[in-house]
Amino acid sequence: MRKEIPMAVASICGFLVLINFFFEKALPFTKGWVDTLQNWGVVVSAFAMGLAAVNLVFIHARHIARRSPGWYNSLALLVAMVLSTVSGIVFYAAPKAAWAAGLRSLWTYLFNGLLKPLGAAMFSTLVFFIASAAFRSFRARSVEAAILLGAGLIALLGAAPIGELISEAFPRASNWIMDVPNVAGNRAIIMGAAIGAVALGFRILLGIDRPYIGGE
């Protein structure tokens, strides 16, 4: 009951989706079944998000009650979460009401005045981590690292205005590096990831990997 039935359900649903994707014209009756499965998936995902939100509220409420270090951050999170959720739901539920304009202004302020600046600040701090990682990666300790260092420097000089002032060859070389070796490497990575995803999918459908039931 705890292993065989979930494995059987996952395998049947997975193979049904695959059959519909590859043989939709030959087996048109599978489309209705797959659409129903997808709708169930949306409903389950919505409930999972609701459970995650409830769990988040309990965790941060516990931090506030215990006055843990940084509890005011938890308080700010819960206040912003409640305000954005209530204003968004009420506004979209009654967009023509007289008081809906105020809720729209509140929701817009929370999104444009808080979420966007915080996201920009977070991504701006990543620049320092990227620079540190690039410094460690670009140490020419081998032939491959030296090639990577040279390509990175050419790409940087080609993208920066100072590179074009030094020589017009830098932008052309940078474009060639980005269009030829970079694209080839990205395609190889995508192909490898796709093959790995297909192999992992078949392992899950065949019951070899069972993460959905807590299996190893």
Contacts in CASP RR format, 6 or more apart in sequence:
PFRMAT RR
TARGET T0000
AUTHOR 0000-0000-0000
METHOD contacts of the structure
MODEL  1
MRKEIPMAVASICGFLVLINFFFEKALPFTKGWVDTLQNWGVVVSAFAMG
LAAVNLVFIHARHIARRSPGWYNSLALLVAMVLSTVSGIVFYAAPKAAWA
AGLRSLWTYLFNGLLKPLGAAMFSTLVFFIASAAFRSFRARSVEAAILLG
AGLIALLGAAPIGELISEAFPRASNWIMDVPNVAGNRAIIMGAAIGAVAL
GFRILLGIDRPYIGGE
2 213 0 8 1.000
3 210 0 8 1.000
3 213 0 8 1.000
6 210 0 8 1.000
6 212 0 8 1.000
6 213 0 8 1.000
7 207 0 8 1.000
7 210 0 8 1.000
7 213 0 8 1.000
10 204 0 8 1.000
10 205 0 8 1.000
10 207 0 8 1.000
10 212 0 8 1.000
11 205 0 8 1.000
11 206 0 8 1.000
11 207 0 8 1.000
13 37 0 8 1.000
14 205 0 8 1.000
15 205 0 8 1.000
16 30 0 8 1.000
16 33 0 8 1.000
16 34 0 8 1.000
16 37 0 8 1.000
17 34 0 8 1.000
17 37 0 8 1.000
19 27 0 8 1.000
19 30 0 8 1.000
20 27 0 8 1.000
20 30 0 8 1.000
20 31 0 8 1.000
20 33 0 8 1.000
20 34 0 8 1.000
23 30 0 8 1.000
24 30 0 8 1.000
24 31 0 8 1.000
53 81 0 8 1.000
56 77 0 8 1.000
56 81 0 8 1.000
57 78 0 8 1.000
57 81 0 8 1.000
60 74 0 8 1.000
60 75 0 8 1.000
60 77 0 8 1.000
60 78 0 8 1.000
61 74 0 8 1.000
61 78 0 8 1.000
63 70 0 8 1.000
63 71 0 8 1.000
63 74 0 8 1.000
64 71 0 8 1.000
64 74 0 8 1.000
64 75 0 8 1.000
64 78 0 8 1.000
68 74 0 8 1.000
80 110 0 8 1.000
80 114 0 8 1.000
83 106 0 8 1.000
83 110 0 8 1.000
84 107 0 8 1.000
84 110 0 8 1.000
84 111 0 8 1.000
87 103 0 8 1.000
87 104 0 8 1.000
87 106 0 8 1.000
87 107 0 8 1.000
87 110 0 8 1.000
88 103 0 8 1.000
88 107 0 8 1.000
90 100 0 8 1.000
90 103 0 8 1.000
91 100 0 8 1.000
91 103 0 8 1.000
91 104 0 8 1.000
91 107 0 8 1.000
94 100 0 8 1.000
137 145 0 8 1.000
137 148 0 8 1.000
138 145 0 8 1.000
138 148 0 8 1.000
138 149 0 8 1.000
138 152 0 8 1.000
139 145 0 8 1.000
139 149 0 8 1.000
140 146 0 8 1.000
140 149 0 8 1.000
151 177 0 8 1.000
151 181 0 8 1.000
152 177 0 8 1.000
154 170 0 8 1.000
154 173 0 8 1.000
154 174 0 8 1.000
154 177 0 8 1.000
155 174 0 8 1.000
155 177 0 8 1.000
155 178 0 8 1.000
157 163 0 8 1.000
157 166 0 8 1.000
157 170 0 8 1.000
157 174 0 8 1.000
158 164 0 8 1.000
158 170 0 8 1.000
158 171 0 8 1.000
158 173 0 8 1.000
158 174 0 8 1.000
159 174 0 8 1.000
163 170 0 8 1.000
163 171 0 8 1.000
164 170 0 8 1.000
164 171 0 8 1.000
200 209 0 8 1.000
203 209 0 8 1.000
204 210 0 8 1.000
204 211 0 8 1.000
204 212 0 8 1.000
209 215 0 8 1.000
210 216 0 8 1.000
END
